[in-house]
């Protein structure tokens, strides 16, 4: 897979932006943990003031708007290319968020440590390994899709594959929301449904792979 200089530059710019966002996100989390978890982050989650929760939810929504705006400005007209740049930025952002947390505060100590991933519409939780796997798949899929589009062999998704890909994404979200009841009641999550996560990821990967094979 050979990328043109123009595409490499676009990917590099998006990646640098996402790395910087990853640092900014990690810095915010370091501040929050110093306030709410002075002895170190662990489950069950601490109680937040209502106004702080609202601010944090709005901040997370703002990060998605920022990534979406970047993808819209970077990608050529066409939803698949813009979605690919969004996926690239999201994946790099998430991976480097954890990289910077390790550098700054030495957390997570293990990729199996639990984390609160997102708060919209309710708290998402999972071992750190799970979002890292998703992010890696997003980065690889985005680069492959952009490369194919540049060489005149765009990925043919089609309606059925869109349904499968969206269904896979929704299933992964459901997996991340699996323990929302325990988290909201300030209990330790009882476990992570790895088999369901693997099945959802496999379904999405199969749909994408079949699209790549279509001429």
N, C-alpha and C positions, 0 to 999 in steps of 0.2 A: 504494500500500500504506500504509494508515493504521493505526498501532498505538495501542492504548488506553494510557491513562496507567499502568495497572497493569502491562501488559506492558513498556512502556518502562522502568519502574522496575526490573523484574526483569532485563531485558537490561542495564541500566546497572550494577546491582549485580554481576552475573556478570562483566561486562566489567572493572569496576574491580578485582575480585578477581583476574581473569586477568592484568591489567596488572601488579599487584603481584607475582604469581607470576613473571611474565616478568622483573621486575627481580631478584627473589631468585635465579632461575635464572642470569641473566647475571652476578650477583655471584659465585656459586659458580664459574662458568666462568672468570671473571677471576682468581680465586685459584688455580685449578688451572693455568691457563696461565702465571701468574707463577712457579709452581714447576717445571713440566715443559717450558715453552716460553719461557724468559726472553728469547730472541732474536726471539720472534714465532711464532705458530702456523703450521705448514705440515705437509704430508705428506712422508714417511711419519710415522705417529703414533709418539709416544714410548712406551717401555715403562713400564707401571705395575706397582707392586707388587701381588701377588695380593689382599692385604687391601684395598688402595685400590680395586681393581676391584669387589670385593664390596660395598664401601660405596657406590660410585657406582651400581651396578646397583640396590641397595636404595633409594637416594635417588630414582632415576628411577621405580621402581615406586611409591614413596610419592607422587610427584607425580600419577600417574594415579589413585591412590586418592583423593587430595584433590579432583581434578577430578570424579571420579565421585560422591563424596559431595556436592559442591556441586550437581551436576546432579540428584541424587536428592532433595535438600531443596528445590530451586527448582522443578522441573517438577511439573506436575499428574500424578496417577496415569495411567500410560500410558507404554509404553516409547519411543514415537516422540518425545514431548515431552521426556522426560528425556534421550534420546539427542541431541536438538537442542540442549539447554542444554549438554550435555557437548561437542558439536561447537563450539558458540559459544565456550565457555571455552577449549578446546584451541586453536582457531584464533587467538583474540586473544592468548593466552599465547605461542604460538610466534612470532607476528609481532612482538610487543613485546619478546620476548627478543632478537631481532636488532636492533631499534631501540635498545635499551639498550646492546648491545655496541658499536654504532656510536658512540653518545654517549660511552661510557666509554673505549673503547680504539681507536676508529676502525677496527674490523673488523666485517664484511668490507669490503674496499675495493671489491669488485664483487659483484654477485649471482651471478656465476659462480664465485666462490671456493668451494672444497670445504670441507665440514664433516662432523664426526661427529655424526649426528642423535640416535642412540639406541643403547643397548647390549643391549637385550633382544629376542630371545635371543642375538643376535650383533650386532656393530657395523653400524649403518646409515650409509651415506655417500651424499652427493649434493652437487651445487652448491647453494648457498643458495637459488637461485631456485625449485628444485623444491618444497621444503617450504613456501615462501611461497605458491606457487600453490595447493597443497593446502589450506593454512590459509585462504586467501581464499575458496575454494570452500566450505569448511566453514562459515565465518561467514555467507556469503550464503545457503546452503542452510538453515542453522539459523533465520535470521530469517524467511525465507519460510515455512518449515514452521510455526513458532510463530504467525505472523500468520494463516495459513490455519486453524489449529486454533482460534484465538480467534474468528474470524468464522463458525465453524460449517461450514467447508468443509475439513475435515482432508485432508491428503495421503493418497491411497489407494495405499499401497505394494504390498501383496499379496505372495504367496509368490514368484512369478517375479521380481518387481522386487527383493525382498530378496536373492534369489540373485545377481542381477546386481550389486547394490550391494556385497554382501559380496565377490563375486568381484573386482570392480574394486578394492576396498580391499586385498585379498590380493595382487593383481597389483602394486599400487603398493608394498606392503611388499617383494615380491620384487625390484622394481626398486631399492629402497633397499639391499637386501642383495646386489645384483648383484656388487659388488666385494669381498665379504667375504673371499675368499681372499687377495687382494692386501693388504688391510688387515691381516689376521691375520699375514701374513708380513712386515709392515712395509715394503710397497712403495707406490709412488704409484699410485692408481687409474688404470687405463688409459683409462677413458672412461665416460660415462654414457649409458644407452640411452634417449635422449630420445623416440624413436619409440614404444617400448613404453610409456613413461610417458604419452605423449600418448594412446595407444590406450586404456590403462586408465582414464585420466581421462575420456576421451570416452564410454566405455561407461557409467561411473557417472553422468555428466551426462545421457546419453540416458535412462537408466532413471528418474532423478529427474524429468526434464522430462516424460516420458510420464505419470508419476504426477500431476504438476501439472495436466495436461490432462484427466485423467479426472474426470468429474463424479460 
